[in-house]
Amino acid sequence: MITAVYIPPDANAKTAIALLHGSSGHLQSIYPDAVHIIAGDFNHADLKTALPKFHQHVKCATRKANNLDKVYSNISQGYRARPLPHLGQSDHLSLHLISAYTPHRKTVPTITKTIKSWPKDAAEQLQDCFDRTNWDVSEHQDLEVFTDSVLCYIKNCIDTVTVDKRIRVFPNRKPWMTQEVQRLLKTRNTAFRSGDRTVYSTARVNLK
């Protein structure tokens, strides 16, 4: 069970913690065997005062020199938080909560499959192939036979202009994680580790 938290700087800390205490207690009573994670921007509030059995996993500063973003859970030493580059244009670092156990994605084997890669001029070659095709040859009184003939020919043309490529698919790979996005992320992470604020700022803008 994950609870997302934002406590504004001008909020009453005691009131906010009391609300969190009530919400968390309600969830724990319904799901007593679940892992409960409470994470977000706490600013000046400290959840440990109300939930002493919860453990805070963030040990680093998340906004300049301040540790405002915290992750609490009911699992002692179950996680550790690693700082990552800012998300978008946020002035807070993002955090990667790493579990002490082996994640499911590391136990599931990768899948190797074959995909079609389209070279730069493949579309033009395919269009030229269709322009020079005498479609009358495929005509047939039986519509199903006619359709199969045309589709087989189109597939053959596509196979001619494309290249088969074998790739590995990882269980945690998202469909929007393209090579371009990976390149921009790598550039941003390298800039983050370099400590050069100007280069890092430019990399963040490019990724956005």
C-alpha positions as CSV (number, residue, x, y, z in Angstrom):
1,M,0.0,0.0,0.0
2,I,1.5,3.3,-1.1
3,T,0.5,6.7,0.3
4,A,1.7,9.8,-1.6
5,V,2.2,12.8,0.6
6,Y,2.7,16.5,0.1
7,I,2.8,18.8,3.1
8,P,3.1,22.5,2.1
9,P,5.7,24.6,3.9
10,D,3.0,26.7,5.5
11,A,0.9,23.8,6.7
12,N,0.3,22.9,10.3
13,A,2.7,19.9,10.8
14,K,0.7,18.5,13.8
15,T,-2.5,18.5,11.8
16,A,-0.9,17.0,8.7
17,I,0.8,14.2,10.8
18,A,-2.5,13.5,12.6
19,L,-4.3,13.1,9.2
20,L,-1.5,10.7,8.0
21,H,-1.7,8.8,11.3
22,G,-5.4,8.2,10.9
23,S,-5.2,7.3,7.2
24,S,-2.2,4.9,7.8
25,G,-3.9,3.3,10.7
26,H,-7.1,2.7,8.7
27,L,-5.1,1.0,5.9
28,Q,-3.1,-1.1,8.2
29,S,-6.2,-2.4,9.9
30,I,-7.7,-3.4,6.5
31,Y,-4.4,-4.8,5.1
32,P,-2.4,-5.9,8.2
33,D,0.0,-8.2,6.2
34,A,0.8,-5.6,3.4
35,V,3.9,-3.6,3.0
36,H,3.0,0.0,3.7
37,I,5.0,2.8,2.1
38,I,4.4,6.5,2.8
39,A,6.5,8.7,0.6
40,G,6.5,12.4,-0.5
41,D,7.5,15.9,0.4
42,F,7.2,16.3,4.1
43,N,8.9,19.7,4.5
44,H,9.0,20.4,8.2
45,A,6.9,17.4,9.4
46,D,8.3,14.2,10.8
47,L,6.1,11.1,10.6
48,K,8.2,9.2,13.2
49,T,6.5,11.2,16.0
50,A,3.2,9.6,15.2
51,L,4.3,6.3,13.7
52,P,7.4,5.2,15.6
53,K,7.3,1.7,14.1
54,F,7.8,3.1,10.6
55,H,11.3,3.4,9.2
56,Q,12.7,6.3,7.2
57,H,14.9,5.2,4.3
58,V,16.2,8.4,2.8
59,K,19.5,9.5,4.1
60,C,20.5,12.1,1.5
61,A,19.5,15.7,0.8
62,T,16.8,16.0,-1.8
63,R,16.4,19.7,-2.3
64,K,19.7,21.6,-2.1
65,A,21.1,20.8,1.4
66,N,17.7,19.8,2.8
67,N,16.2,16.4,3.2
68,L,12.5,17.3,2.5
69,D,11.5,14.1,0.6
70,K,11.2,11.1,2.7
71,V,10.1,7.4,2.3
72,Y,8.7,5.6,5.3
73,S,7.8,1.9,5.5
74,N,6.9,-0.7,8.0
75,I,9.8,-2.9,6.9
76,S,13.0,-2.3,8.9
77,Q,16.0,-2.2,6.7
78,G,13.8,-3.4,3.8
79,Y,14.8,-0.6,1.4
80,R,17.5,1.9,0.7
81,A,17.0,5.1,-1.3
82,R,19.4,6.2,-4.0
83,P,19.4,9.7,-5.4
84,L,18.7,10.2,-9.1
85,P,18.5,13.2,-11.4
86,H,15.6,15.7,-11.1
87,L,12.4,14.6,-12.8
88,G,11.5,17.1,-15.5
89,Q,12.0,20.7,-14.2
90,S,11.4,19.9,-10.5
91,D,13.9,21.4,-8.0
92,H,13.8,18.2,-6.0
93,L,15.9,15.1,-6.7
94,S,14.1,11.9,-7.6
95,L,14.7,8.8,-5.5
96,H,15.1,5.2,-6.4
97,L,13.8,2.9,-3.6
98,I,15.8,-0.3,-3.9
99,S,14.5,-3.3,-2.1
100,A,16.7,-5.6,0.0
101,Y,15.2,-8.7,-1.7
102,T,15.7,-9.7,-5.3
103,P,13.1,-7.9,-7.5
104,H,10.9,-10.0,-9.8
105,R,12.3,-8.4,-12.9
106,K,15.7,-9.9,-12.0
107,T,14.4,-13.4,-11.7
108,V,12.4,-13.4,-15.0
109,P,14.6,-14.3,-18.0
110,T,14.9,-11.9,-20.9
111,I,13.0,-12.7,-24.2
112,T,14.8,-12.7,-27.5
113,K,12.6,-11.9,-30.5
114,T,13.0,-10.9,-34.1
115,I,11.7,-7.5,-35.3
116,K,11.8,-5.8,-38.7
117,S,14.1,-2.8,-38.9
118,W,13.2,-0.2,-41.5
119,P,16.3,1.4,-43.2
120,K,16.2,5.1,-44.0
121,D,15.0,4.7,-47.6
122,A,12.9,1.6,-47.0
123,A,9.6,3.5,-47.3
124,E,10.6,5.0,-50.6
125,Q,11.6,1.6,-52.0
126,L,8.3,0.0,-50.9
127,Q,6.4,2.8,-52.5
128,D,8.3,2.4,-55.8
129,C,7.7,-1.4,-55.7
130,F,3.9,-0.8,-55.4
131,D,4.0,1.8,-58.2
132,R,5.6,-0.7,-60.6
133,T,3.2,-3.5,-59.6
134,N,0.6,-4.8,-62.0
135,W,-2.2,-5.4,-59.5
136,D,-4.5,-6.9,-62.2
137,V,-2.4,-10.1,-62.0
138,S,-3.8,-10.8,-58.6
139,E,-7.4,-10.5,-59.5
140,H,-9.6,-13.5,-58.8
141,Q,-13.3,-14.1,-58.6
142,D,-13.0,-15.5,-55.1
143,L,-12.5,-12.5,-52.8
144,E,-10.7,-14.5,-50.1
145,V,-8.2,-15.8,-52.6
146,F,-7.7,-12.3,-54.1
147,T,-7.1,-10.9,-50.6
148,D,-4.6,-13.6,-49.6
149,S,-2.7,-13.1,-52.9
150,V,-2.4,-9.3,-52.4
151,L,-1.4,-9.6,-48.7
152,C,1.2,-12.2,-49.5
153,Y,2.7,-10.0,-52.2
154,I,2.7,-7.0,-49.9
155,K,4.5,-9.0,-47.2
156,N,7.1,-10.2,-49.7
157,C,7.7,-6.5,-50.7
158,I,8.1,-5.5,-47.1
159,D,10.5,-8.4,-46.5
160,T,12.6,-7.2,-49.4
161,V,13.1,-3.7,-48.2
162,T,13.4,-4.3,-44.4
163,V,16.0,-6.0,-42.3
164,D,15.3,-8.6,-39.6
165,K,17.0,-7.8,-36.3
166,R,17.1,-9.9,-33.1
167,I,16.6,-8.0,-29.9
168,R,16.4,-8.8,-26.2
169,V,13.3,-7.6,-24.3
170,F,13.7,-7.2,-20.6
171,P,10.7,-7.7,-18.2
172,N,10.9,-4.1,-16.9
173,R,11.3,-2.5,-20.4
174,K,8.6,0.1,-21.1
175,P,7.3,0.5,-24.7
176,W,8.0,4.2,-24.7
177,M,11.7,3.6,-23.8
178,T,13.1,4.1,-27.3
179,Q,16.8,4.3,-28.2
180,E,16.4,8.1,-28.4
181,V,15.0,8.3,-24.9
182,Q,17.7,6.0,-23.6
183,R,20.4,8.3,-25.2
184,L,18.9,11.4,-23.6
185,L,18.6,9.7,-20.2
186,K,22.2,8.6,-20.4
187,T,23.3,12.1,-21.3
188,R,21.3,13.6,-18.4
189,N,22.7,11.0,-15.9
190,T,26.3,11.6,-17.0
191,A,25.8,15.4,-16.7
192,F,24.3,14.9,-13.2
193,R,27.3,12.9,-12.0
194,S,29.7,15.4,-13.5
195,G,28.4,18.2,-11.2
196,D,28.4,20.7,-14.0
197,R,25.1,22.6,-13.5
198,T,25.0,24.2,-16.9
199,V,25.5,21.0,-18.8
200,Y,23.0,19.2,-16.5
201,S,20.4,21.9,-17.0
202,T,20.7,21.7,-20.8
203,A,20.4,17.9,-20.6
204,R,17.2,18.1,-18.6
205,V,15.7,20.5,-21.1
206,N,16.6,18.2,-24.0
207,L,15.0,15.3,-22.2
208,K,11.8,17.2,-21.6
